[in-house]
Amino acid sequence: MEENIKVYVKVDSNNVITQVDSSIFLFNVEDWVKIDEGQGDKFSHAQGNYLDKPLVDMQGKYNYKLMDGKIVDLTDEEKEKLFPTVKQELSLVDRIAMLENLQLQQGGLV
């Protein structure tokens, strides 16, 4: 009888899921949480079969958390609290270009 393939997630201190993998690809499961086990592709290709969306969204924020042993979507509010959007400061070149554009829009010469 074949040994079951185990599905694991790695979480951060807020239970945000940062990785999903199966026992086939993991040599050391210390610091990983087992969430399921069984046979077949569902278990061997865990990330594609356990997550409806990518692990990380277009802004680089994680999409999932582990709650009571289950994978749960993070809400937009949770994402903003956990991963606040960092406002980038404009470079000096960008600031000068913006001022020049404003001056042109107001009919001034640059």
Long-range contacts (C-beta under 8 A, 24 or more apart in sequence): 2-39, 4-37, 4-38, 4-39, 4-43, 5-37, 5-38, 5-39, 5-40, 5-43, 5-44, 6-34, 6-36, 6-37, 6-43, 7-34, 7-35, 7-36, 7-37, 7-43, 7-46, 7-50, 8-32, 8-33, 8-34, 8-35, 8-46, 9-33, 9-35, 9-66, 9-71, 11-65, 11-66, 14-65, 14-82, 15-65, 15-66, 15-67, 16-62, 16-64, 16-65, 16-74, 16-82, 17-55, 17-62, 17-64, 17-65, 17-66, 17-71, 18-55, 18-62, 19-55, 20-46, 20-47, 20-50, 20-51, 20-55, 21-46, 21-47, 22-46, 33-66, 33-69, 35-66, 35-69, 35-70, 35-71, 59-83, 59-85
